Amino acid sequence: MTTEVAEIDHRIVSKLGDARAILDVGCGDGRLTWYLAQETSREIIGIDLSRSGFRKAKEQAHQAGVGHLVRCLKGDARHLDFPDGQFDVVILSYSLHHIEDSPAALREIRRVLRPGGTIIISEHEIKEGGTLGDCYQFTLAELMKSLVEAGFADTHWERADGDVLLSAINKIREEAWTSGKV
C-alpha cells in the first residue's frame, strides 16, 4: 500500500522503542494505526468516539498486510475501558484538540499507561490569540502545563511538519506504583 507518510509519523515510530502494547487515541480512519502496525509488526489498538472510519482502517490494514495487527474499538478518551497500566505507549495524533475535557482524558491516559510508560502527542501549534476552527486550541506552553498537571514528567517537545510533537513519561505514577500508593 503506497501512501505519503508525514515526517511526524516517522518520528512517532522512532519514539516507540520496544513498546509492545500501543494505544492510538482518536484513530479516526486508522491511517496512523495501520502505519504503526506496518512499521513495527506489533498489534496496535485504535479507539475513536465514532466507528465511521473503522471500515476504512481495516481495509487499509489488510491492504498493507497488517490486518491481523490492527484493532479499532469505539471508545472515549475520558473513560477508557482498559485496566490500569495496560499500555506501554499511548498516542494522540491530532486528536487532543477534539476532546472536550482534555485534562480528564490526560488523567485517564495516565491511568492506563504502565509505570514509566510514554504518552506521545502531535498537535497543531497555536500561537497566542490564534484559532483552529471550532476545535479546542492549545499553545505549546498550555500543552506542556496540561501534561504536568495530569501527572506526567520528563516532557520533551520538537517541531515536525510545522506542528508540535510532545512526549512525556508516566514517572509520577511509577513512583506511586512502587510505593504502594496506587
Secondary structure, 3 states (H helix, E strand, C coil): CCCCCCHHHHHHHHHCCCCCCEEEECCCCCHHHHHHHHHHCCCEEEEECCCCCHHHHHHHHHHCCCHHHEEEEECECCECCCCCCCEEEEEEECCHHHCCCHHHHHHHHHHHEEEEEEEEEEECCCCCCCCCCCCCCCCHHHHHHHHHHCCCEEEEEEEECCEEEEEEECHHHHHHHHHCCC
